[in-house]
Amino acid sequence: MEKIRPVREVLRELKDLSSFAIDLAYSSLLTGDVELAEKVLEIEEDIGELYRELQLGVLMAADDLESAKSLIPLLSVAYSAREIGEASADIAKLVLSKTIPPAGELLEKTAERLFCVVIKDDSPLVGKNLGELDWGANVIAVKRQRRWFLGPEDDFVLREGDCLIVEAPRTEEVKVKELAKGEFV
Amino acid sequence: MSYQSLMKLLVDAKDVVSLMVDLAYSALLLNNAEIAQQVLSLEEQMDQIYEKAQKLIIRVAMEEKDERKAVGLLRLLEASERIADAATRMADLVVRGLKPHGVYEAALKESEEVIECFRVERGSPLDGKTLGELRVQDETGMRIIAIKRGDHWLFNPRGDTPIEDGDLLIARGFAGGVPLLKKLVTKG
């Protein structure tokens, strides 16, 4: 039988992911970063699944009219979170279709930017924990298979195939990407 | 020129809607109607941006004779508006006192990141000082992400931003930092 997670846990993930989707969507818009925009579409799908999971959890939790009534606002919150995910995906699609040119001039003022890197098997980063890394970059999220880890702690150990959303000065971007690929000497 | 001021406006819209969403979730988490009210206030801000941006987009389209870009920009504006609406609906639940089933408060731990509003009292430690002078972030672990003065919003204030009594500070940080920041805005 399919296992239902606690509604609280699902709601928390919905909240965190939808908030994160906005950041990524606008970041991809500023830089015109296609990979980042694609991540936003992935997040939209993940949010859709969480939404379904939450609906199930709520339906299972209602055992009489009163409890059903008190659960309605929860559905409303989940619906709003899904809306946010969809709207963020709409923004990302504008980046992917190259309908809007990146706001280059504005970007010059922000020295930091977000981008994603995938850890390849011969990267020196495999097996390292985030606290050990001294590479002038801040890992703000990791996607491992189907699961997102937002704001990973220092003891988070990197594995091959992890997709990292990194915030780093523009000057460090190439170095970070090379490290992830394992081409850095 | 219009294009640049338009992009600036759209980036402002980003600050407004992100804050709206974060505040709305915090209002739910803390079941706090005051925070929820700020979401509604930001919605008005967003409405103004929306109107201005619409006009600018039309101007850009005429100047550059680029309909495709203009349609894209309108879609972007529309998406921002949708996010703002979603945040407003969530805040509305709190304002109307429909708290979602107690799932939220029960989940709040010391380690949880929250967003809270703090009103600066006259004669409090922060009154007339800058954020940097009192090293607010180092001392409390809370980061001030926006300041509301009258009807005016200032996003991502810098360390040298002077704080006045009556300012509403929007701060993000761990729940444990709330009483520390509270102390800085309260007359001793």
Chai-1 contact restraints between the chains, C-beta under 6 A:
chainA,res_idxA,chainB,res_idxB,connection_type,confidence,min_distance_angstrom,max_distance_angstrom,comment,restraint_id
A,V7,B,V103,contact,1.0,0.0,6.0,A-B,restraint_1
A,R8,B,V103,contact,1.0,0.0,6.0,A-B,restraint_2
A,R8,B,A107,contact,1.0,0.0,6.0,A-B,restraint_3
A,K15,B,Y25,contact,1.0,0.0,6.0,A-B,restraint_4
A,S19,B,V21,contact,1.0,0.0,6.0,A-B,restraint_5
A,I22,B,S18,contact,1.0,0.0,6.0,A-B,restraint_6
A,Y26,B,K14,contact,1.0,0.0,6.0,A-B,restraint_7
A,S70,B,H101,contact,1.0,0.0,6.0,A-B,restraint_8
A,L71,B,H101,contact,1.0,0.0,6.0,A-B,restraint_9
A,P73,B,L93,contact,1.0,0.0,6.0,A-B,restraint_10
A,P73,B,L98,contact,1.0,0.0,6.0,A-B,restraint_11
A,P73,B,P100,contact,1.0,0.0,6.0,A-B,restraint_12
A,L74,B,P100,contact,1.0,0.0,6.0,A-B,restraint_13
A,L74,B,H101,contact,1.0,0.0,6.0,A-B,restraint_14
A,V77,B,M90,contact,1.0,0.0,6.0,A-B,restraint_15
A,V77,B,P100,contact,1.0,0.0,6.0,A-B,restraint_16
A,S80,B,A86,contact,1.0,0.0,6.0,A-B,restraint_17
A,S80,B,R89,contact,1.0,0.0,6.0,A-B,restraint_18
A,S80,B,M90,contact,1.0,0.0,6.0,A-B,restraint_19
A,E83,B,A86,contact,1.0,0.0,6.0,A-B,restraint_20
A,I84,B,I83,contact,1.0,0.0,6.0,A-B,restraint_21
A,I84,B,A86,contact,1.0,0.0,6.0,A-B,restraint_22
A,A87,B,A79,contact,1.0,0.0,6.0,A-B,restraint_23
A,A87,B,R82,contact,1.0,0.0,6.0,A-B,restraint_24
A,A87,B,I83,contact,1.0,0.0,6.0,A-B,restraint_25
A,D90,B,A79,contact,1.0,0.0,6.0,A-B,restraint_26
A,I91,B,A79,contact,1.0,0.0,6.0,A-B,restraint_27
A,L94,B,G72,contact,1.0,0.0,6.0,A-B,restraint_28
A,L94,B,L76,contact,1.0,0.0,6.0,A-B,restraint_29
A,T99,B,G72,contact,1.0,0.0,6.0,A-B,restraint_30
A,I100,B,G72,contact,1.0,0.0,6.0,A-B,restraint_31
A,A103,B,M7,contact,1.0,0.0,6.0,A-B,restraint_32
A,L106,B,M7,contact,1.0,0.0,6.0,A-B,restraint_33
